[in-house]
């Protein structure tokens, strides 16, 4: 550690415990130049003073490598902050000691990233002589409490106070005309004063300012950028002035307490309607409140702007007017509660990701006359059936990807090629395909193991001529083909939902549920008449054994498996339905919406009859984290009723336990070390041992690592 860093560390320690002598309170610690005519001085009280005339130099930032720094909090407690970005200015060696920043009169510009990442700075004083604040000047000064930008500042660059998490108040001076990302991520910001004369609140300016409940937007405001007030705490009615001309995508998205926008009637460019805002010339609706449960889009609207309903988590019902022609990109993104929506007959285009994560929208009729559907348009929606009309000639990549509830899909005659449309739709049971189809590309049907029926509008000879990519569409090729003339709409109406050959029984004093049969298990409802026949006793079951022959676990089969500790699955398994093996997830995780995605629990014992390669091909609904990252024991074909299966029992029933190099009936740290030795030396395993832990047909360091994980689990 160099001398300067040691001195800074000792100084910070002394300050934190109150041992710094009063006589040293104003002594100089370090100093130097930071501009042609500007100098800096740090004293032992923690005050960094910038003095001189003219501008400071610009600096850059560097990543600190994730250094954790212990600091004193304003409430007298001790905290730890993660230093992600730190200025390259000369005082960076002392950044833990800087408590206060004073820029004196005469200085005209604060350089770029000058004070970035000073985690202990709580106060800043800026002079009236100041004209410019450089990009990221106070970026990540996490404990800065408040700031007043002088009226002389006319140039305020991007992200000046971004991620100042404890910033409570800000006053923007009269000389500032535009803001851009200025307070992005300042979640503690409660009060901000914006001047008359301000013309632009740019992209992400107040993004994530959750403590900001109210803001007075000046009448001079001309534009509001993308995500400018996204996910703020704004409440009630927001007033907009007569000069406003443009509003960016999702400008107030996810601000779910906003109930209306009130636009000045004198505005010549925009007009207010039903609490929202519409462009006069284009008929594009550009703004609406996210705090409503129901909304009627006014007549005369021709286009829904990109991101218009983004983050409207409370919204359950939307009425769209006849005459509407375009729904923009990401228009209904993350509308978690949206259940009721009817598309008008005049609709022509649906944009990219327009209905992504609409996890409550189970039904939607696409109108005749619709021409284009964008990429990922219905990604992770809850649709059960979809019919793409003949008029659609442009269907985007992965348009219905991840629709894990989708059972039936019908493509119209305008479709000539399938481009990954149905990836990760494990519930898909039947498709209706047009005679115009020429090719199936990518992995459109790779995990659709439940697909049983292909209803085709052409002949069997026509189907044979369709170019189907062999590497990712096995279920499509294996499904039953029904050429034209061999089926009717009535056949399509109710997709087959299981073979009906599944039986069940209880064993071990009703602690163990055993499922037997051939083919797919039916889907069930969470409760009611169509619930699984064992649903009433599922809460008391400690183990489930699904025997060889079963290919699919139906939806809600083992829902509310509160006491389930052990799970044994067959090598014949191809797919698992939504909520089949899960506790209901009330919390959001990994991008999934609240209360709708499935979070499987972690099991103490998880056994699979096949190899790890077979396991990796099983289609799991989105969010089955407990199964994706579970410690699985492979190649266990016959399972005892005792769900506490021991290593000795596994060895007796299924041969050598994979990873048990010394054949003592258990996988231990000694086995892991032996495997590492085998891999590094190329030596052979002892006779009778199975070193292929993951069942991929190879013995390498992955097997050794998995053995170690098994040993310490």
N, C-alpha and C positions, 0 to 999 in steps of 0.2 A: 504494500500500500504506500503511495507516495505521501510526502509530507503534508500537502494541501488537503488530501482526502482524510488523513489521520486527524488533522486539526479540525476539519469540519465535523467529523464523527464525535470528537471529544466535546466540541462546542454544542452540538445538538444534544448530547447526553446531559451536559451541564444545564442547559436550558430546560430540559424536560423534567429534571428533578429539583429545579430551583436552587442549584448550588453556585450559580454564576455570581461572583462578587459584584456588588454595586459599582465598585470602582472601575470594573471592566465593561460596564454597560454600554459605553459609547466608543470603545476602542476599535480601531480599524483591524479587520481580519484580513481583508484582501482588497485589491483595487486594480484598475487598469483602464484601457481605452475600449469603447464600444461604438465609436463613430469618429469621423475626421476631427470633429471638435466636441466630442461627447465622451465623458468618462463615467466609470461606475465605481462604487465603493460599498463594501459590505461591512457592517459593524457588528460588534459582539452581542448587540441586542437583537440581531436578526433582521435589521433594516437594510434593504438593498436600495441605494440611491443612485439615480441616473441624472447627471447634470451636464450643462454645457449649452451649446447653441447648434441648431441644425438637426439633421436626422441621425438616428441610430443606424448602425449597420444591420442588414438582414442576416438572419441565421437560418439554419436548417434544424431538423430534429433527427434523433437516432433512437432506435429501439433499445430499451434498457436490458433486455433479456429477462424481463419479468421479475426484477428485484422487488421483494417485499420490504416496505419501509414502515417502521413503527413510528407513530406520531401521536401528539396530544390532540384530543378533540375539543371543540368549543364547550362541551358540557362537563369538562374536567376529567373525562375518561380517556383511556388510551385506545388507539385504533391502529389498524394496519391498512395500507393502501398498496395497490399494485401499480408500479410505475411502468406504463407501457411505452410512452413517448417522452423523451427528455430533450430539451434544447441543447444545441451545440455551442451556445454562448459561454464565455469563460467562467461564469458563476455556476455552471452546472456541477462543478466539483463540490459546491457548497449548498446544493439545492435543498438538502434536508434542514439547513439552518436558516433559510430565508423565510421570515415570518411576515414581512411587510415590504411592499414595493412603492417607492416614491419617485415619480418622474418630475423633475423640477422645471420651472418656467425657463423658456429658452429652447427646450427640446421640441422639435417640430414633427418628429415621426418615431413611432415605436416599431422596431424592425420585425420582420417576419419570424415567427416562432421564438421571439426574444425570451419570453418567460414560460414557454411551454413546459409542462410537467413539473412545476414547482409545487409539491404536494402540501407544504406547510404554510404557504402564503395565504393569509386571510384578509389582508387589506391592500388596496391599491389606490394611489392618488395620482391623477392625471392633470397636467397643466392646461391653462387656457391657450397657451401657444401651440398646442398640439394640433396638427392638421391631418395626420395619417396614422391609422392603426393597421399594421401589416397582418398578412394571413397567419392565422393560428397563434397570434401574439400571446394569448393567455390560455391556449388549448390545454385542457386537463389540469388546470389549477383547481383541484377538486374541492378545496375548502375556502375558496374565495367567497366572501359573504355578500358583497354588493359592489356595484360599479356605477359611476357617473361619467358618461362620455361627454367631454366639453363641446360647446357649441361650435368651436373653431374646426372641429374634425369634419372634413368633407370627403375623405377617402377612407371608407371602412371596408377592408378586404374580407375574404371568406373565412368563416369558422373561427373568428377572433376569440369567442368565449365558449367554444364547443366543449362539452363534457366537464363543465364546471358544476359538478353535481350539487354542491351546497350553496350555489349562488341563489340568493333570496330575492334580490331586487336589482333592477337595471333601469337607468335613465339614458335614453338615446338623445344626443344633442341636436340642436336645430339645424346644423349644417349637413347632417346625414341625409342623403337622398335614397339610398338603397341598402338593404340588408341581404346577406346570403349565408345561410347556415350559421348565423351568428350565435344563436343560443341552442343549437342542436344538442339534444341529450341532457339539457340542464333540468333534470327532473325535480329539483327543489325550487325552481323559479316560481315565485308567488305573485310578483308585481312587476310590470314593465310599463314604462312611459314612452310612447312614440310621438315624435314631433309633427306638427303641421308642416307640410313641405316634403314629408317622406313620400316617395313615389312607388317604391317596390319593396315588398316583403318576399324575398327570393326563396328558392328551393330549400326545404328542410330547416327553415329559419328557427322555428320553435318546435321541431320534431321531438316528441316524447316529453314535453314540459307538462308533466301530469299534475303538478301543483298549481298551474296557472288556470284560475277559475274565470277570469274576466280580462278583457283587453279592449281598449278604445282605439279603433282603427281610424286614422285621420282622413278627413274628406279629400285630401290631396292624393290618396293612394290610387295608383293606376293599375298595378298588377300584383297578384298573389301567386307565388310559384308552387311547383309540385311539392306535395307533402309538407307545406309550410307550417300548418298547425295540426299535423297528423298525431293522433293519440295524445292530445292535450287534455286538461281537466276543464276546459271551457264548458260553461253551463248556460241553459236557457237560450235567449235570442241574441244573435250576433248581428250588429248593425254594419251595413256596408254603404259607402258614400257614392256621390254622383259621378266621380271621376273614374271609377273602376271600369277597366276595359277587358282584362283577361284574368282567368282563374285556372291554375294548373291542375294536373291530375291529383285527385284525392287530397286537395288542399286542406280540407278539414276532416279527412277520413279517420275513422276509429275514435273520433272525439264523441263518445257515445252519450254525453249529457247535453249536447246541443240539440235543441228542439225546433229551431226556426232561424231563418236568415231574413233580415229586414233590409231591403234595398231601397235607397233613395229614389223616389219616383221620377226625379229629374234626370236620371242616368240615361243617356241617349243610346248606349250600346247594349245594355242588359235590361231585363225586366224581371220582377219578382212574381212568383206564382206558387201557391200552395206551400209557402215557406221555403221554396227553393229559388234558384236563379237560372234564367234561360237567356241565351244569346238571341238578340232580336233578328239579326239577318239570317243566321244559319238554322235557327230552330233547335240548336243543340242545348240540352240541359247540362249545365256545368257545375251545379252545386245543389246539394240538398242536405238536410240535417240527418245525422246518424243516430239520434237519440229516440227515434220513433219505432213503434212496433208495426205500423201500417202506413203505407204511403200511396197516394194516387198521383201519378205523373200527369201533369195538366195536358189538355188538348192542345194541339199545335206543335208539340215537341216531335221533331223528326229524328233526333239522334240522342242516344245516351252517351255522355262523354266517358272517356276512359277513367276507370276508378271511381265512378260516381257513387256507387253504393259500398265501396271498399271499407270493410271494417264495421259495417252497420250490424253489429252482433245481435241487437234486439229485434231487428226487422223480421217479421213473420209473413207479411203479405204485401205484395206490390201489384198495382193495377197499371198496365201500360196502355196508351191510347192507340186507336186505329190511326194510321198515318205515320207511325214510327217505322223507320227504315233501317236504322243501324244501332247496334249495341256495341259499344267500344271495348277495347282491350281491358281486361281486369275489372269490368264494370260491376260485377256482383262478387268479386273476390272476398272470401272470408265472411260471407253472410251466413253465419252458422245456423241461425234460427229460421231462415227463409223456407217456408213450406208451401206457400200458395203463390203461383205466378202463371199467367196466361200470356203467351206471345201473340201479338196481333198478326192478322193475315197479311199486312203490308211489309212485314219484316224481310229484309234482304240479306243482311250480314250479321254474324255474331263474331266478335273479336277474340283475340288470343287470350286464353285464361279467363274468359268472361265469367264463367260460373265455377271457377276453381274453389274447392273447399266449401261448397254449398251442401253441408253434410246433413241437412234436414229436407232437402228437396228430392223427393222420391218420384215425382211424376212431372213430366213436362212434354207437351206436344209441340213438335216443330212444324210450322205451317208450310203448306204448299206455297211455292214462290220464294222460299228461302234459297239463296244462291251460294253462300259461302259460310263455312264454320272454321274458325281459326285454330292454330296449334294449341293443344292442351285446354281446349275450350271448357270441357267438363271434367277436368282432372280432379280426382278425389271427390266427385259429387256422389250423392246417395241415390241416383236414379236406378230404378229397378228394370225399366224397359225404355228403349229408345227406337224411334223410327225416323230415319233420315229420308226426307222426301225426294222424289225423282228430280226436283228442280235444283238440288244441291250438286254443283259441279266442282266445287273446291272444298275438300275436307282435310283439315290440317293434321299434321303429324301428332300422334298420341292424343287425339281429340277426346277419347273416353278412357284414357289410361287411369288405372287405379280406382275405377268405379267398382268397388268390391261387392256392392249389392246388385249389380247388373246381371239379370238373368236372360233377357231376350234382346237381341239387337237386329235391326232390319236396315239394310242399306239400299238406297234407291238406284235407279238406272243411270243416274248421272255419275256414279262412282265406277271407275275403271281399274283402280289400283288401291289396295289396302296398305297403308303405311303405319304400322304399329298402333293402329287405332284402339285396340283392345288389350294392350299390355296390362298385366297385373289386374285382370278382372276374374278372380278365381271362382265367382259364382255363376259365370256365364254358362248357360245350358243349351241354348239354341241360337242359331243365326239364320237370317234370311238374306240371301245374296243374289244380286242381279245377274242376268245373262250377259251384261256388258262387262263383267269383271274379267280382267286380263291377267292380273298378277297379285300375289300376296307377298309383301316384302317384310324384312326384319323379323321381329319376334312378336308379332301381333297375337299369336295364340300359344305362346310357349308354356304358360302356366294355367291355361284354362282346362284343367283336368276334368272338370265336370261337363264339358261340352259333349253332348250326345247326338245332336241332330243338326244337319245342315240342310236347310230348305232352299233349293236352288231353282231359279227361274229358267235355267237353260237345260239342255239335255245332258245325259251322262257323258256323251262324247265331247260336248262343250267343256264340261268340268275337267276332263282329262287334259284339255289343252291349256288350262289355267296354269300359269307359271307360279308355283308355290315354293318359297324358299324352304329347303328341307331342314335347315339347322334350327329353326325356331318356331315351327308350326305343327308339331306332331299331333296335338289333340285335334286340330282341324282335319288332318288327313285320316285320323282314326275314327272320327265321328261318323254316324250313319248318314249317308247321302240320300236325299229325297229329290230326284230331278223333277222338272216340270211335268204336271199331269198325274203325279203320284201323291199329291198332298193338297190340302185346302187350308184356308185361313183358320178354320176350326182346329186343325191339327197343331197350328203354331200357337194358338191362344194360350195354352197351358203347358209350359215346358215340363218335362218329366223331372220329378224331384226325388229320385232315389228308387231303388229296386224293390223295396218292401221286403227284402230277405234278411233284414237285420234283426237279431234277437238279443235279449239281455237277461242277465241273472245276477243275483247277489251271492256273495260267499264270505267266509271268514266273519261270521256274526254280523252280516250286513255291512261290513266295513269296506268291502271290495266290490266294485261294479265291473262286470265282465261283459264286453260287447263282442258278439260273434256274427258271422255272416259273410256274404259275398257282395262286392260292389259298393256303391255309394250309400251312405246313411241319408235319410231324409233331412231336410231343413226343418227346424222347429221355431216356434215363437218363444219369446222370453217368458210368457205366462199365458194362461187361458187354455182353451180346448186343444190348441195345436202345440202346447208345450211338450217337451220330451217326457215320455211315460215315467221316467225316474226322477223328474224334476223336484217332486215334493220331498224326496229323501236325499237329494244331492248335497245338502248342507252337512250331512253326517258321514258322507263317503270319504274314506281316507286314501283310497287308491283306485285308479281306473286302469283296466287292462283291455286294450282293443286288440283282438286276435287277428291273425293273418287272414287275408281275404277282403277286409274292409278297405275301401279306396278313398273314402271321403268322410270327414267328420262334419255333420250338419250344423248349421247356424244355431247357436244357443244350446248345443247338445249338453254341455257341462257348465252352463252359466252359473255364476255364484258358487264356484267351487272353493268355498271359504276354507275348508279343512283338508283339501286335497294335498297330499304330500308326495305322492308317487304317481307317475304316469308312464304307461308302457304302450308304445305304438308299433304297428306292424310295418314290415318292409313294403307291403302293397299300398301303403298310404300315398296318395298323390296330391291331395289338397285339403285345406282346413277352412271351414266357413267362418264368416264374421261372428265374433263373440262366442265361438264354440268352446274355447278353453280359457275363459277370461272372467276376472272381476271387472265390473263396470268402472271405467276410468273417468273420474270426475275432474281431474286436473289435466291441463294442457301440457303436452310435451312433444318435442321433436317436430314442431310445426303443425301438429294435429290439432283440431278444434276441440274446445271444451265439451265434455260429456258425450262425445260421439265416436271418437276413435277407440280402438280396443287395446287394452294393455294387459297382456297375459301375465299371470303371476309367475314367480320363480318356484320351481319344484325342487324338493330335496333329492328326489331320485327320478331321473328321466332316462328311459331305455328305448332303443329303436332297433328293430329287427334287421335293418339293412346297414349299408355303409354310410360314411359321411358324405360321399358323393351323391348317393341316393337322397340323403336328407336335404342336401343343398338344393335339390330340384323340386322339393315340395312347395307348393304355392301357399304362402302365408299371407293373410290379410295385413294391411298396413298397421303397424304399431304393435305386433306381437313380439315385444322386446324380450319377454321372459323365455321364449322359445328360440329366438334368433341368437341369443348369447348364453344359452343354457349349457351346462356341462352334461354332455350326452354320452351314454355308454352304448356303443354300437354292437351289432351282430348278436343281440340277445334274442333268440328265436322263441324259446319256450319259457314261460314266465310262471313262477309259483304264485299262489294266492297271497302269500306273505309279501306285502308291499315293501317291507324293509329287507329287500333282497341283498344278501351278503355277497362278498366277493367269492367265497367258497361255493355258494349256491350257483352263482353265475358260471364259475369254472366247471362245476359238475354238470350243469344243464347245457352249456353251449361251447364246451371246449375251453382252450386256454383264454384267459382274460387278456384282451389286447393291452400291451404295455407291461404285463407281469413277466419281466425278463427272468427273474430268479425262481418263478413258478412256486411262490409261497402263498398264492391265493389272494394277493392284494397288490395294488400298484402303489409303491412307496417312493420316497426320495432316492433310495438306492437304485430302484429300477430306472428312474429318470437319469441318474448319473451314468448307469450302464448303457442306456440308449444313446446319450451324448457320445460315449466312448465308441459304441458301434458305428455311429454315423461318421465320426471323425477318422476312424481307422479303417472302416470298410469291412470290419470283421463280421462273421456270421453270428446270428443269435443262437443261444443254446437250443438243442433239439427239443421240440415240443412247445417252445415259446412263440408268441405272436407279437413281434415288435411293431406291426403296422397299426398304430393306435387309432388313427383317423380313418382307416379303411379305404384309403385311396390307391392301394396297390403299390405304394412306395414306402421306403423307410428313410426318413430324413429328419432334419432338426425340428420340423413341425411336430412329429410324433414325440420327440423328446420333450418339447415344451408342453404338449398336451398331457403327457405322463406326469410332468412336474405339477401341473395344475390339478390333476386328479389326486396327486399325493397330498397336496396341502388343502384340498377342499374339505 
